[in-house]
Amino acid sequence: MRLAIINDYQELALDTADWDSLPESVQVDVFHDQLTDKEEAAARLVPYDIIVTAREETTFDRTLVDALPNLKLLVFHGARNAALDMVALDERQVTVCGTGYGFTNGTVELAWGLILGLVKHLPQEDAAIRSGAWGAGLPLGLTGKTLGLLGLGTLGSGVARVGLALDMDVIAWSQNLTQARCEEIGARLVTKDELFRNSDVLSIHVILSDRTRGLVGDSEIARIKPSAYLINTSRGAIVDEAALIDALESGRIAGAGLDVFDVEPLPSDHPFRRMPNVQLTSHIGGRTYENLAARYADCLEDVLAWLDGSPVRVTRQDQAPILS
């Protein structure tokens, strides 16, 4: 039996889990590049019975699934993965297992890193000092400002608590958000319109699904204050990228902090790369050393449990909508 660990571009898989604990009959191969090309994925992965991937770098659509006749077990990091065609995998009777999330504060920390980088002009300050100047404009304070959260789940509530500690007014909205949940966290429940109109910082923390794809469209972005910042550490497809680019280029919003994009890695000629009012990170919200170590340990546990005939953390069809 052959097992492939793919998308291990941080080269952590072998250091953070004891793959030698697998039976000797299981041959393990590790690939350290980002496997985004579908034809390359099909050619490389065809011999493997078990594939351990990371997040959503490789899209396992029906074409790729059908090209992997030996595939019996697919393991991914996290509890959801929008790059899996779960219907095709189910039809092929491939077992699909996720992992725990690890330490969710990694994404909370990054969201605040992007917020502070934008309002305090940290990249510009660093560049100015290195070039011999002193200062890159007057930064903003956050005390008394309004932090808007699109989603108040585990990650949104973590971002909210930091905002409350900074004496910000924290408001929130999502389709199913309740008054009780807001009171539990200390946020104010508002309408969707109020969220976009009143936020000085608007941070996105909903899961990508058919209902949230394009949720932040042109009309929503048009309601954001010209002085406000948009932060997205969730999924790129939640935001209408073209509408956001237009708003940033025209100055209709002050800036954006983005960890996620429609296409990843971000194309070399993408407009975001040349915008001074945008701060970019490479989808690293959950990619801390501690998170990856915990997830690779869970991946190994998934494989061992499946080999033992008692798979754990099995993913259902409705948990993983396919990317379009």
C-alpha positions as CSV (number, residue, x, y, z in Angstrom):
1,M,0.0,0.0,0.0
2,R,1.3,3.5,-0.9
3,L,0.7,6.7,0.9
4,A,1.4,10.2,-0.4
5,I,1.7,13.3,1.8
6,I,1.2,16.3,-0.5
7,N,1.4,20.1,-0.2
8,D,3.9,19.8,2.7
9,Y,5.7,22.9,1.5
10,Q,6.6,23.8,5.1
11,E,8.4,20.4,5.3
12,L,6.8,19.6,8.7
13,A,5.0,16.3,8.1
14,L,7.9,14.0,8.9
15,D,9.1,16.1,11.9
16,T,5.7,16.4,13.6
17,A,4.2,12.9,13.3
18,D,5.7,9.4,13.7
19,W,4.9,8.0,10.3
20,D,7.3,5.1,11.1
21,S,4.5,3.8,13.4
22,L,2.6,2.7,10.2
23,P,2.9,-0.9,9.2
24,E,5.9,-1.8,7.2
25,S,3.6,-2.6,4.3
26,V,2.7,1.1,3.9
27,Q,5.2,3.0,1.8
28,V,5.2,6.8,2.5
29,D,6.3,9.4,0.0
30,V,6.3,13.2,0.8
31,F,6.0,16.0,-1.7
32,H,7.0,19.5,-0.7
33,D,5.6,21.6,-3.5
34,Q,2.1,23.1,-3.8
35,L,0.3,20.7,-6.1
36,T,-2.2,23.0,-7.9
37,D,-2.0,21.7,-11.5
38,K,-4.7,19.1,-12.1
39,E,-2.8,17.2,-14.8
40,E,0.3,17.0,-12.6
41,A,-1.8,15.9,-9.7
42,A,-3.4,13.1,-11.7
43,A,0.0,11.9,-13.0
44,R,1.7,12.0,-9.7
45,L,-1.0,10.6,-7.5
46,V,-2.3,7.7,-9.6
47,P,-0.3,5.0,-7.8
48,Y,-1.4,5.9,-4.3
49,D,-4.0,4.2,-2.0
50,I,-3.9,6.9,0.6
51,I,-3.4,10.7,0.1
52,V,-2.8,13.1,2.9
53,T,-3.2,16.7,1.7
54,A,-3.2,20.0,3.6
55,R,-6.0,22.5,3.0
56,E,-7.3,23.5,-0.4
57,E,-4.2,23.7,-2.6
58,T,-5.2,20.6,-4.6
59,T,-8.7,20.5,-5.9
60,F,-10.1,17.0,-5.9
61,D,-12.8,17.5,-8.4
62,R,-14.6,14.6,-10.2
63,T,-12.0,14.6,-13.0
64,L,-9.1,14.1,-10.6
65,V,-11.0,11.6,-8.4
66,D,-11.8,9.5,-11.5
67,A,-8.2,9.6,-12.5
68,L,-7.1,8.0,-9.2
69,P,-8.3,4.4,-9.4
70,N,-6.3,3.2,-6.4
71,L,-7.5,5.9,-4.0
72,K,-9.2,4.5,-0.9
73,L,-8.5,7.1,1.8
74,L,-8.2,10.9,1.5
75,V,-7.1,12.9,4.6
76,F,-7.1,16.7,4.9
77,H,-6.3,19.3,7.5
78,G,-9.3,20.7,9.4
79,A,-12.9,19.7,9.5
80,R,-14.0,21.2,6.2
81,N,-12.4,21.5,2.8
82,A,-14.1,23.4,-0.1
83,A,-11.8,21.8,-2.7
84,L,-13.3,18.3,-2.4
85,D,-16.0,16.9,-4.6
86,M,-17.6,14.9,-1.9
87,V,-20.2,13.4,-4.2
88,A,-17.6,12.0,-6.5
89,L,-15.5,10.7,-3.6
90,D,-18.6,9.1,-2.1
91,E,-19.5,7.4,-5.4
92,R,-16.0,6.0,-5.6
93,Q,-16.4,4.8,-1.9
94,V,-13.3,6.8,-0.9
95,T,-13.2,7.4,2.9
96,V,-12.5,11.1,3.6
97,C,-11.3,12.2,7.0
98,G,-10.5,15.5,8.5
99,T,-8.5,16.6,11.6
100,G,-9.0,18.8,14.5
101,Y,-8.5,22.5,13.9
102,G,-5.5,22.7,16.2
103,F,-5.1,26.1,17.8
104,T,-7.8,28.4,16.3
105,N,-6.2,31.5,17.8
106,G,-3.7,31.5,14.9
107,T,-6.3,33.0,12.6
108,V,-7.4,35.4,15.3
109,E,-3.8,36.5,15.8
110,L,-3.4,37.1,12.0
111,A,-6.6,39.1,11.7
112,W,-5.3,41.4,14.4
113,G,-1.9,41.5,12.8
114,L,-3.5,42.7,9.6
115,I,-5.7,45.2,11.4
116,L,-2.8,46.7,13.3
117,G,-0.5,46.7,10.3
118,L,-3.1,48.7,8.3
119,V,-4.1,51.3,10.9
120,K,-0.6,51.8,12.3
121,H,1.0,51.8,8.8
122,L,3.6,49.2,10.0
123,P,4.9,48.2,6.6
124,Q,5.2,51.8,5.5
125,E,6.9,52.8,8.7
126,D,9.4,50.0,8.4
127,A,10.1,50.9,4.7
128,A,10.5,54.6,5.5
129,I,13.0,54.1,8.3
130,R,15.0,51.7,6.2
131,S,15.1,54.2,3.4
132,G,16.5,56.9,5.7
133,A,13.2,58.7,6.4
134,W,11.4,59.1,9.7
135,G,7.7,58.4,9.8
136,A,5.1,57.4,7.1
137,G,2.1,59.4,8.1
138,L,-0.1,59.6,11.2
139,P,-1.5,56.3,12.3
140,L,-5.0,55.7,13.6
141,G,-6.2,54.7,17.1
142,L,-8.8,52.0,17.6
143,T,-10.2,52.9,21.0
144,G,-13.8,54.0,20.5
145,K,-13.9,52.8,16.9
146,T,-16.4,50.2,15.6
147,L,-15.2,46.7,14.9
148,G,-17.7,44.9,12.7
149,L,-17.7,41.1,12.5
150,L,-19.3,39.2,9.7
151,G,-19.8,36.0,11.7
152,L,-19.4,35.4,15.4
153,G,-18.3,31.8,15.6
154,T,-15.1,30.6,17.2
155,L,-12.9,32.9,15.1
156,G,-15.2,35.9,15.0
157,S,-15.7,35.8,18.8
158,G,-11.9,35.6,19.3
159,V,-11.4,38.7,17.2
160,A,-14.3,40.3,19.1
161,R,-12.7,39.7,22.5
162,V,-9.5,41.5,21.4
163,G,-11.6,44.4,20.1
164,L,-13.4,44.7,23.4
165,A,-10.1,44.7,25.3
166,L,-9.2,47.7,23.1
167,D,-12.4,49.5,24.1
168,M,-13.9,49.2,20.6
169,D,-17.6,49.0,19.9
170,V,-18.1,45.5,18.6
171,I,-21.0,44.8,16.3
172,A,-21.9,41.6,14.4
173,W,-24.2,40.1,11.8
174,S,-24.6,36.9,9.9
175,Q,-27.6,35.0,8.6
176,N,-28.2,32.9,11.7
177,L,-26.6,35.0,14.4
178,T,-28.7,35.4,17.5
179,Q,-29.1,38.0,20.2
180,A,-28.1,35.4,22.8
181,R,-24.8,34.7,21.1
182,C,-24.0,38.4,20.8
183,E,-24.7,38.9,24.5
184,E,-22.5,35.9,25.4
185,I,-19.6,37.5,23.6
186,G,-20.3,41.2,24.4
187,A,-21.1,42.3,20.8
188,R,-24.1,44.1,19.5
189,L,-26.4,42.4,17.0
190,V,-27.0,44.7,14.0
191,T,-28.6,44.4,10.6
192,K,-26.4,43.6,7.6
193,D,-26.8,47.1,6.3
194,E,-25.7,48.5,9.7
195,L,-22.7,46.2,9.8
196,F,-21.3,47.5,6.5
197,R,-22.3,51.2,7.0
198,N,-21.0,51.6,10.6
199,S,-17.8,49.5,10.8
200,D,-14.4,51.2,10.9
201,V,-12.8,47.8,10.6
202,L,-14.9,45.0,9.1
203,S,-13.5,41.4,9.6
204,I,-14.9,38.4,7.8
205,H,-15.4,35.1,9.8
206,V,-18.1,33.0,8.0
207,I,-17.5,29.7,6.4
208,L,-17.5,29.5,2.6
209,S,-20.7,27.8,1.4
210,D,-23.2,28.3,-1.4
211,R,-25.0,30.8,0.9
212,T,-21.9,32.9,1.7
213,R,-20.2,32.8,-1.7
214,G,-20.2,36.4,-3.0
215,L,-21.9,37.5,0.2
216,V,-19.8,40.7,0.2
217,G,-20.7,42.0,-3.2
218,D,-20.6,45.3,-4.9
219,S,-23.6,46.7,-3.1
220,E,-22.2,45.7,0.3
221,I,-18.7,47.1,-0.4
222,A,-20.4,50.4,-1.6
223,R,-21.9,50.8,1.9
224,I,-18.5,50.7,3.6
225,K,-17.1,54.0,4.9
226,P,-14.3,55.5,2.8
227,S,-12.2,55.5,6.0
228,A,-12.8,51.9,6.8
229,Y,-10.7,48.7,6.4
230,L,-11.8,45.3,5.2
231,I,-10.1,42.2,6.6
232,N,-10.6,38.7,5.1
233,T,-8.9,35.7,6.7
234,S,-11.8,33.3,5.8
235,R,-12.1,32.5,2.1
236,G,-11.5,34.7,-0.9
237,A,-14.8,33.7,-2.7
238,I,-16.9,35.3,0.1
239,V,-15.9,38.7,-1.3
240,D,-16.5,39.9,-4.9
241,E,-12.9,40.4,-5.8
242,A,-13.5,42.6,-8.8
243,A,-15.7,44.9,-6.7
244,L,-13.1,45.1,-3.9
245,I,-10.3,45.9,-6.4
246,D,-12.4,48.7,-7.8
247,A,-13.2,50.1,-4.4
248,L,-9.5,50.0,-3.3
249,E,-8.2,51.5,-6.6
250,S,-10.8,54.4,-6.5
251,G,-10.3,55.1,-2.8
252,R,-13.9,54.2,-1.9
253,I,-12.5,52.3,1.1
254,A,-9.3,53.0,3.0
255,G,-7.6,49.6,2.6
256,A,-7.8,45.9,3.0
257,G,-5.9,43.1,4.8
258,L,-6.2,39.9,2.9
259,D,-5.0,36.4,3.7
260,V,-7.2,34.6,1.2
261,F,-7.9,35.0,-2.5
262,D,-10.0,33.6,-5.4
263,V,-6.9,32.0,-6.9
264,E,-4.1,30.8,-4.7
265,P,-1.2,31.2,-5.0
266,L,-2.0,34.8,-5.9
267,P,-1.0,35.3,-9.6
268,S,2.1,37.4,-10.1
269,D,0.3,40.0,-12.1
270,H,-2.6,40.4,-9.7
271,P,-3.7,44.0,-9.0
272,F,-3.5,43.4,-5.2
273,R,0.3,43.0,-5.5
274,R,0.7,46.6,-6.5
275,M,-1.8,48.3,-4.2
276,P,-0.2,50.3,-1.4
277,N,-3.4,50.2,0.7
278,V,-3.5,46.4,0.7
279,Q,-1.6,44.1,3.1
280,L,-1.2,40.6,1.9
281,T,-0.4,37.3,3.5
282,S,-0.2,33.8,1.9
283,H,-3.2,32.1,3.5
284,I,-1.3,31.6,6.8
285,G,-4.1,32.2,9.2
286,G,-4.2,28.6,10.4
287,R,-0.7,27.7,9.3
288,T,1.3,28.1,12.5
289,Y,3.8,25.5,13.5
290,E,1.7,24.4,16.4
291,N,-1.4,24.0,14.2
292,L,0.4,22.0,11.5
293,A,2.0,19.8,14.1
294,A,-1.3,19.0,15.7
295,R,-3.0,18.4,12.3
296,Y,-0.3,16.1,11.0
297,A,-0.5,14.1,14.3
298,D,-4.3,13.8,13.6
299,C,-3.6,12.8,10.0
300,L,-1.5,9.9,11.2
301,E,-4.2,8.9,13.7
302,D,-6.8,9.0,10.8
303,V,-4.6,6.7,8.7
304,L,-4.0,4.2,11.6
305,A,-7.7,4.1,12.5
306,W,-8.7,3.5,8.9
307,L,-6.1,0.7,8.6
308,D,-7.6,-0.8,11.7
309,G,-11.1,-0.7,10.2
310,S,-12.5,2.0,12.5
311,P,-12.0,5.4,10.7
312,V,-12.3,8.6,12.7
313,R,-13.3,12.1,11.8
314,V,-15.1,11.0,8.7
315,T,-16.4,13.9,6.6
316,R,-19.9,13.9,5.3
317,Q,-21.0,15.3,1.9
318,D,-22.7,18.4,3.3
319,Q,-19.5,19.5,5.2
320,A,-17.4,20.1,2.1
321,P,-18.9,22.0,-0.8
322,I,-16.8,21.9,-4.0
323,L,-15.1,25.1,-5.2
324,S,-16.3,26.4,-8.5
